[in-house]
Amino acid sequence: MNFEISGGNPQARIELVNQREENGVFYADVVMQLQEKAVPQKFKITWKLPACDCYSVWSPSLRDSRHLGPNWSKRRTEARLAAWMPLQSVISLGGKNRLTIALSDAATPTAIATGICEEDGCIDCTVEFFTLPTTPAEEYRAVLRLDMRDIPYYDSIYDVVNWWEKDYYAPAPVPEAAKMPMDSLWYSFHQLLDGEQILEECRLSKAAGMETVIIDDGWQTEDNSRGYAYCGDWKVASSKIPDMKAFVDQLHAIGMKVMLWYSVPFVGLHSSAYEQFRDMLLDGSGNGRDFWALDPRYPQVRQYLVKTYKEAVAAWGLDGLKLDFIDSFILRGKSIEEDPRRDYASLEDGVDALMREVTEVLYQQNPEVLLEFRQTYVGPNIRRYGNMLRVADCPGDALRNRGDVVNLRLTSGKTAVHSDMLMWHYDDSVESAAAQLISVLYSVPQISMRLNRLREDHRRMLSYYLSFWRQNREVLLEGKLTASNPEAGYSQVCASLGDKAVITAYTQPVIAGAYADFAVVNGTASQSLYFKNCTGRNYRIVDCMGQEQASGVFGPEAIGELIVPRAGIVFVK
């Protein structure tokens, strides 16, 4: 490959050195050297690859743009410490890897972009470095990794994740509680929290198989306007929860662990924290909003946040924190100017220091503490600190939840991947409601419904699916995940561990009987599923509430059709 390097600081020396191949994968060291310390300016590396059997593009951030674009409108993956990761793949029609681009440095703001060059039919590839201002430096080094092996696309992604874990970013351990279903109160309560209603809800959710409750936005303010003008002081709204410690004790008595929501960067105009830190804000010059983001490059800011979380966990007996909006630490306005009061010049370094200081304190308090982060901050850096990664808000959107669950599973190793909170209309059909659970089987489900308002069939369906999930948890969470047709929202997904598997047909109804013991979930709109290589094997069919519908033995046909209710499950032995 012929690489071209352009941009960068005047008189900067930028080169690709130590180019080598290891086990069929190409590596090169990217080295930038400056004559004196300065803020690195953006530079890029470009090259071309023949677009042979190239069909789509995959990246965790390219959720709705999987098609190959032209090189004048490239599919672009932007990454920084608190947003996404430097990883992008070009995939064949058959789901094989054609090119997977990755960088060792997942903290520095970078971008990877690919597109078809109409003049020659090649994939035009670009990797950009320092897309946002960072710390002054005299030297920068990173490793560029290019995988062009003819292997399933997901295997090329798994290899990148393993590379990051082994050589650069060791992930935080994952407590067992992070891998159990949770009741999250955001969609079900929003800010209208009521302690007695939450206790009633948790008694029902515990009985249904949930182990933790996440108390979301609203506990810290009497204002229910859905904004952040009152964030920053983190004092309990006494009209909602009069005594947080006693309330947490009551939830523990039910058998529920308790997590509390914090919007990490935000300070509102009506908080005392705003007055304390008004000259330590990102874009602190003001912009007409009623809330701003703290600047973690100031040690006083980090000390304040660390102290806030430490004292809350200790005083109230919390089991974990939902740390939200970390991707809102963005450099803008006057914040770009230097300030000698800061101990970090780079915002990315400041965010990293904050996460490190927060998690060190919390893990010292409780090695099993639960820490949730959500898209977009789900990359290898963040995995060093959080042990739960959640799909970004997609209320009632089973398709988005499904796609992002798979995206997170492919890139998160053993870190617990959580669905976005599940909700549906109380008058919906039980099969349609079940589609919400079916979309997230390969993650830890978070439920956000008022269980005391559920119809009896909905309640039975929820109980059955959570029971099915728990019985197959090891396979679903620890097994190898394979997912077909990412360009089509993943038509069929399988998790396998040894001879056991759980397969979900979303739009692909043909099932290959490749495992000794497997279950097939009907996530299609049809009642027909087709089975290959299953002659002589026993099957049992249940509906979405676990009621048996049929059983039998597969006949000698090469492909056998079974009538399976929508949202039903086929068990094959």
N, C-alpha and C positions, 0 to 999 in steps of 0.2 A: 504494500500500500504506500502511496505517496502522500505524505502529510505536508500541509502548509500551515505556517504559523503567522498570525498577523495581529496587530494591535499591541497593547502594552505601553508601559512608560517609555519616554524617550531614552534611548541608549540602554534599555533593558536587554539582557541576554536571556532569551527563552529558547529552550530546545527539548527534544525528546531523546533521552539517552537510555542506555541499557535495554534496547529493544530485544525481546526474547519471546520464545514460545515454551509454554509449560503445559503438558498434557492436552495439547490441541488448542490452548487458549493463548492469545497474544497479550503481552504486557509491555508497557513502556513507562519510564519515569519522566514526568513532566517537571522540568526545573526552570525556575525564573530567578535570575540574579540581578539586583540593582546595585548601582555604584554607591548609594547611600540610602539610609532608611527613608521610605516614603510610602504613601498609600498606594497599593498596587492598582494600576489601571486595567480595565477589561482587555483581555486578549483571547484569541480563539484559535483552535486547531480544526482544520477541515480536511476531509478526504472523501473519496468516492468508492462505491462498491456496486458492481453490476446487480441490477434489480431482477435477479432470476428467481422465480417462484416466491416472490414477495407479495403479500396480500394485505397485511394489516400491521398496525403499530400497537405495542403494549407498553403502558407505564401506569403506575398506580394513580397518577394525577390526570391521565388522559381518559377520563371515564366516559365521555361522550364523543370522543374524537379518535376512534380506533382506525379510521381509514388512512391510507397513504395519501398524504397531501403533496402538492407541488413544492419545489424547493423555494419558491417565492412566498409560500405560506406554510412553513414547516410545522410538523407536529413537535411541539416544544415542551420539554419537561424542565421546569425550574425547581431548584432545590436550595435549601439552606438548613441550618440546624433545626429550626422550628417549623419547617414546611417540606414535606415530601422527602425525596431521596434522589441522588444522581444515578438513575437507572432507566434505561429504555431499550425495548426489543423490537426488532422487525421480524414478523412471523409469516410462515407460508400458509397457503390455503388449508393444508392438512394439519396445521398446528405445530409445525416444526420451527425450531430456531433458525433464523438466517443471520441475525446479527444482534448481539446483546452488548450494549455499551454501559459501562459502569466506571465510577471513580472511587478511589480509596477515601478521599476527603468528602465527608458528608456534612461538614459544618460550614465551610466557605460557600458563599452564594455562587452557584454555578447554573448552567443550563445545558441540556443535551437536546439537539434538534435533528430531525431527519425529514427528507422530502425527495420526491422524484424530480430529477433533472430532465426536462422535456427535450433537451438537445441530444442526449445520449442514452436515456433510459436507465441511468444509474441512480442509486441512492446517494444523495448528497448529505454528508454527515458533518455536524458541527458540535464541538464542545467549547463552551465559553466559560471563562474563569473570571471571578470578581465582578459579577453582575450588579453587586451593591457595594457601597464603601465598607472597608474592613480596617483592621489594625495596620498601622505602618510596619513595614518589614523590609529587610534587605534581601531575603531569600524566601522562596516558596517551593515546596515539593509535593507532588501527588503522584499516584499511579493510575494510569489509564488502562482499563481492562476491556478487551474485545474478544467476544466468544462467537465464532462462526461455525461451531459444530452442528452437525445434522442430528439434533436430539430434540425431544419434546420441549416446547417453549418453557414450560414450568420447571423443567430440570435445569435449564440455563439460569433461571431466576433463583432457584434454590441454591445453586452453586455460588452466585453472587452473595446471597445472604450468609452462607457458610463462610465465605471469604472475609466478609466484614466482621463476623463474629470471631473468627479465629485470629485474625491479624490486627484488627483495629478497634472494635467496639464490643466488648463483652456485655451481654445483656444482664439486667437485674434478674435475680431469682423470682420465681412465680409461686406465691403461696396457693395452697389448695382452694382457699376461699375465692380466689380470683377466677376459678374455673367452675363456679357453681352459679345457677340462674339467679338473677337479681330483679327486684322490684324498684324501678326508677320512677320518681314521682313527677317528672317534668310535664309530660303530656297529660297525665291524669289529674294533676292538681294545679300546674303552673305556679303562680305565686300565691294562690289562695290556700295556703297551708293551714291546717287545723290539727293540733296535736291528737285529739281524741279520734278524729277521722283517720289519721295516719295509723294509730294503734289498731283500729278496727281493720284497716286495709292490710296491715302486716300480719295479723292473725290469719287472714284468709290466704295471703301470699305464702306464708310459711307452710300452711296445710297443702298448698298447691305445688310445693317443691322449690320455692325460692328461699335463699339463705341470707341475703343482704338487702337492705333498703338504702337507696341513694336519695337523700333529701336535697332537692335542687334549689335554684334561685327562689327567693322569697323569705327564707328563714331570717335574713339579716335586715329586712326593711318592712315598714308598715305601708309603704307605697307599692301599689300593684299595677303600675303602668307599663310593665315589661321593659323598662329601660334600665340604665346603670348609673343614674344620677345620684343614687344613695349608696353605691358600692364604695368600699375602701376602709370603713371602720370595723366591719365584721362583728357587730354586736347583735345579739339575738333580739328579734322582734317579740317582745313579751306578750303581746296580744295573741300571737300564734303559738308560741312555745314558751310558757312562763318560766320554766326551769329546764334548761337544756340537759344538764347532768342527770336530773331525775328522769327526764324523758328518754334519754339514751339507756338508762338503767332499765326502764320499762320495756324497751325494744329488745334489749339483751335477754330479759326474762322470757319474752316470747320465743327467743331462739334466733333472732335476727341480728346480724352485724350491721353497723351503721356507718355510712359514708356521708360526708357533707360537701356541698358545692362551694367553690371559690372561683371568682373570675380574677385570675392572678394579676393581670396588668392594670385593671381598671380602677380608677378613682373618680368618684362623681363630684360634681360641683357642690353638692349638699353634704359632703363628708368633711370631717375634721382633717382626715388624711390629705385632702386636696390642699388645704391651707398649709399643712406641714411640708408638702412636697411640690408645691406649685411651680417651683423653679427647678424641678428634677423630673420633668415630664417629657415624653417624646412629642415633638411639635408643641411644646409648651407655650408658644407664642399665642395660642388660642385659635380656634377655627369655627366658632359658633356652636360647638357641641356642648352638651351638659356633662360629658365625661371624657377622660383622657387616659392614656396609658403611661404607667410609671416607666422610668428609664433604669434598667437594672445595672447599668454601668456605674451607678453611684452606690458605694458601699452602704450608705444609710438606707437606701431603698431595699437592698437585699436583706439587711439586718431586720428591717421592719417586717418584711414578709416572712422570713424564717421564724421570727419571734411569734408572729400571729398564728402560724400553723402549729408550731410546737406547743404553745399554750393551749390552743383549742383541743388538740388531740389529748394532751395531758389532763386538762381540767374537766373535759366532758366525756372522756373515755371513748373517743371515736376509734373506729377500726380502720378508717381510711378517708381519703380526700379525693374529690373530683376536681382536678386542677384544669380550669378552662381558659380558653382564649390565649394560649401561649403564642399562637401565630399572629397575634395582634401587636407584638413587639416589632414595630416597623420604623425604620429610620426615615425621618422626613423633616421639612422645615428647618428651624433654627437648631434642631438637635444634631444636625450634621456638623455644626461648628464645634470647635474644641472647647473643653472646660477642664481646667486643672483639678477640679474636685473629683473627677471620675478616676477610678483605678483601672478601668478598661477603656481603650479607645474604640474597639470593635463592639458593636451591638451583639453580634453572635457570641463573642467571648463573654459578654455580660450575661446573656441568657443562659449560657452553659454554666457559668459560675453560680447563678441563682439556682438552677436545677440541681447542681451538685451539692450546694450548701443546704438546700431544703431537704433533699432526700437523705443526705448523710445524717442529719438530725433526726428525721422521722424514722429511718431504719434503726438508728441507735435506740430510740424509744421503743420501737416494736418491729422486730425483724419480719413480721408477717403483715405489716401495714399494707393496705390496698391503695394504689395510686393509679387513677384513671387519666389517660390522655386521649384525645380524639383526633381524627383527621382534621387538619392536615398534618399535625405534628406527630408523625408515626414512623419516622426514619430510624436508622441504626443508632444515631446519637441519643434520641429520646428513649429508646429501649434500654439504655444504660440506667435510666432513672425510674420510669414507670413500668408497672407489671400488668396493666390492662390498657389495651388500645381499642377504642370504640369507633364505629362507623359514624360519620358526621350526620347531623340532623336530616332525616328524610321521613317525616311523619306519614304513616300509611302507605309508603312507597316501597312495595315488596321488591320491585325490580332493582331500584337503586341499592337497597339493603343487600340483596343477593350479590350484586356485582362487587360492591365494596367489601363485603365479608370475604369473598374469594380473593380480591386484591390484597387485603390485609393478611389473609392466611398465607399467601404465596411469599410475602415479604417480611413476616414477623417471627419466623422460627417458632420457639416454644412460648413466647410471650402470649398471654391470654388475649385472644381477639374477641371483642364483644360486638353484638349487633347494636344498631341504633334502637332506641326504645320502641317496642312494638305497640301499635295501636290500630284500632279499626272501629267502624261505626257499630254501635250496639244493636242496630237493626239489620246488619248485614247477614248473609247466609253463613252457616257454620263452615261450609267448604271455603268460602271466600275469606273468612276470618282465619282459617287454618293456613291459607296461603302465606300469611304473614310469618307464621312460625316456620313453614317449610322453606321460606326464602333464607333463613338464618341458621339452619341446622348445624352448619359447620363452624359456628361460633358459640360463644356463651350468650344465651338469650337474655335480654333485658326487657321486661314487660312494663308497660305504662298504661294500664287500664284500671278503672275502679271495679274491682272484682265483685263488690256487692251489687253492682248494676248489671252484671253479665246475665244473659239468659242461661237457662239450665244447659242447653246443648252447647253453648259457648264455653261454659264452665267445664263441662265434661271433656270437650275437645282440648282445652288448655291443659287440663290435668293429664289427659292421656299423652299429649305430645311432650309435655315436660317429663313424664314418666319414661316415654320412649327415649327421649334425649338422655336422661340420666342413665338408663340401662346401657346405652351405646356411647356414653361419654368418652371413654378411652379411645374408641375407634374414631369418633367424630373430631376430637380435638388433637389426639396424638398420632393418628394415622396419617399416611401420606395422602395429600390432597391432589387430585388430578381434575382438571376442568377443561371441557371441550368448548371450542368456538368462542373465545373471548370477544371477538368482533360482533357476536350476536348475543351478548349478555350472558354467556356460559349456558349452553343448551343442556348439558348434563354434567353433574359433579359427583365425584366419588371420593370417599375417604376409606382407605384400606389399611389394615394392620394384621399381618400374618394371613390367615385364611378367612378372615372376617372382613366385611365391607358394608358400608351404607351408601347406596346410590340414589341420587335424586334426578328424576327426569323432569326437566323444566319445559323444554320444547323438543327434545330428542327422545322419542318413545321406544327406541330399540335398545334392548339391554343384553349385553354379552355376559353369560353366566361363567365368569372367570374365577369365581371364589367358591369355596366349599360351603360357606354360610354367609348369606347376605340378605339385606333388606332393600327393597326398592320403594321409594316414596313417589307417589304420583303427583307431581307438581304441574302437570299439563292441564289444559282445558278439556281434554278428552277422557273417556273411560276405557280406552284401549291402550295396553302396553304389550310389547312384543319381545319375546325372549329367545335368544340363541344359545345353543349348546347346553340345554337343560333337560334333555330327554331322560326320563326315568326319575327325575328329582321331585321331591315333595314341595308343595307350596301351600301357603295359607294367606288369605286375603282378609284384611280388616278395614273398616271405614275410619274416618278421622276421629271418632270417639272410642276406637278400639274394639268395636263390635264385629265379630267374625261374620264375613259375608259368604265365603266359599273356601274350600280346600280341595286338594286333589294331587294328581301326579301328572307331570308333563308327558305328553305323548311323543311319538317318534318324529314329529314334524321338525324340519330344519329351523323353522321359526314358528313359535307357538304364541297365539294371542290369548291374553287374559283380560277379562272385564274387571276393571279396578275402579271403584268409586273415586271421584275427584277428591284429592287430599287423602286418599287411602294408602295403605301400605301392603306390599307383598313380601312375605317372609319365605325364603327359599333355602332348603337344606339339601 
